[in-house]
Amino acid sequence: NGHCNVPHKHVEQGKRLGHWVNTQRSKKRKNMLEQRREDLLEQAGFEWNNIYDTSWDAMFALLLQFKTKNGHCNVPRRHAEQGKSLGDWVSKQRFKKSKAALEQRRVDLLEQAGFEWKGTDNDKNW
């Protein structure tokens, strides 16, 4: 595939490669990954951010584009930006925060962008 960003549930030749990749990321975050292994993974083009982080960052960038165009972050529920369901993503962020399941770093980024945690009537109408 030309990259090392393996989905978590990916299996390769009967081996749980996605699980192994996530274990390497976790070990690095905890400073438990041997330097030799880290070096080898980096030489192979290993991506230390997981797909979820990359995807979240990409959707956040789309939210910022929406704000630039519209002057606010109140994305209508069914709104798509560049073929991505930005409205659904925004709703999911609100839901996750309401369940205390959204990382504080992400809460901070959204709030700095002017994100409103309560939806608007636009959520229902669009």
C-alpha positions as CSV (number, residue, x, y, z in Angstrom):
1,N,0.0,0.0,0.0
2,G,3.0,2.3,0.1
3,H,2.6,3.3,3.8
4,C,2.9,2.0,7.3
5,N,-0.4,3.4,8.7
6,V,-2.0,0.0,9.4
7,P,-5.7,-0.1,10.6
8,H,-6.0,-1.6,14.1
9,K,-7.9,-4.7,13.0
10,H,-5.8,-5.5,10.0
11,V,-4.6,-9.1,9.6
12,E,-1.7,-9.9,7.3
13,Q,-0.8,-13.6,6.6
14,G,-2.8,-14.7,9.6
15,K,-1.0,-12.3,11.9
16,R,-2.7,-9.4,13.7
17,L,-0.5,-6.7,12.2
18,G,-2.8,-3.8,13.2
19,H,-2.6,-4.9,16.9
20,W,1.1,-5.2,16.7
21,V,1.5,-1.7,15.2
22,N,-0.7,-0.2,17.9
23,T,1.4,-2.0,20.6
24,Q,4.6,-0.4,19.1
25,R,3.0,3.0,19.2
26,S,1.9,2.4,22.8
27,K,5.4,1.3,23.9
28,K,7.0,4.4,22.3
29,R,4.5,6.7,24.1
30,K,5.5,5.0,27.4
31,N,9.2,5.1,26.5
32,M,9.3,1.3,26.6
33,L,10.3,0.7,23.0
34,E,13.9,-0.3,22.4
35,Q,15.8,2.4,20.5
36,R,17.0,-0.2,17.9
37,R,13.3,-1.1,17.1
38,E,12.3,2.5,17.0
39,D,15.1,3.2,14.5
40,L,14.1,0.3,12.3
41,L,10.5,1.3,12.3
42,E,11.3,4.9,11.4
43,Q,13.6,3.7,8.6
44,A,10.6,1.7,7.2
45,G,8.5,4.9,7.3
46,F,6.5,4.0,10.3
47,E,3.8,6.6,11.3
48,W,3.7,7.1,15.0
49,N,0.2,8.7,14.9
50,N,-2.6,6.2,14.5
51,I,-5.2,6.5,11.7
52,Y,-7.8,7.8,14.2
53,D,-5.5,10.8,15.1
54,T,-4.7,11.5,11.5
55,S,-8.4,11.3,10.6
56,W,-9.4,13.5,13.5
57,D,-6.8,16.1,12.5
58,A,-8.0,16.1,8.9
59,M,-11.7,16.6,10.0
60,F,-10.6,19.4,12.3
61,A,-8.9,21.1,9.4
62,L,-12.1,20.8,7.4
63,L,-13.9,22.4,10.4
64,L,-11.5,25.3,10.3
65,Q,-12.1,25.7,6.5
66,F,-15.9,25.7,7.2
67,K,-15.3,28.4,9.8
68,T,-13.3,30.5,7.4
69,K,-16.0,30.4,4.8
70,N,-19.0,30.7,7.2
71,G,-17.7,32.7,10.2
72,H,-18.7,30.0,12.7
73,C,-18.3,26.3,13.7
74,N,-22.1,25.5,13.7
75,V,-22.0,22.9,11.0
76,P,-25.4,21.6,9.9
77,R,-25.9,17.9,10.7
78,R,-26.0,16.7,7.1
79,H,-23.3,19.0,5.8
80,A,-20.4,17.5,3.9
81,E,-17.1,19.2,3.2
82,Q,-14.8,17.8,0.4
83,G,-16.9,14.6,0.4
84,K,-16.5,14.1,4.2
85,S,-19.5,14.1,6.6
86,L,-18.4,17.1,8.6
87,G,-21.8,17.6,10.2
88,D,-21.7,14.0,11.5
89,W,-18.2,14.4,12.8
90,V,-19.2,17.6,14.7
91,S,-22.1,15.8,16.3
92,K,-19.9,13.0,17.3
93,Q,-17.5,15.4,19.0
94,R,-20.4,16.9,21.0
95,F,-21.6,13.4,22.0
96,K,-18.1,12.3,23.0
97,K,-17.6,15.4,25.2
98,S,-21.0,14.8,26.8
99,K,-19.8,11.3,27.8
100,A,-16.4,12.6,29.0
101,A,-14.8,10.5,26.2
102,L,-13.1,13.3,24.2
103,E,-9.4,13.9,24.9
104,Q,-8.8,17.2,26.6
105,R,-6.3,18.2,23.9
106,R,-9.1,17.9,21.3
107,V,-11.6,19.8,23.6
108,D,-9.0,22.6,23.8
109,L,-8.5,22.7,20.1
110,L,-12.2,22.8,19.3
111,E,-12.8,25.5,21.9
112,Q,-9.9,27.6,20.6
113,A,-11.6,27.4,17.2
114,G,-14.8,28.8,18.6
115,F,-16.7,25.5,18.7
116,E,-20.0,25.5,20.5
117,W,-20.8,22.4,22.5
118,K,-24.6,22.9,22.2
119,G,-26.0,22.2,18.7
120,T,-28.2,24.7,17.0
121,D,-31.4,24.4,15.0
122,N,-29.2,24.1,12.0
123,D,-28.3,20.6,13.2
124,K,-31.9,19.5,12.6
125,N,-32.8,21.5,9.6
126,W,-30.0,20.6,7.2
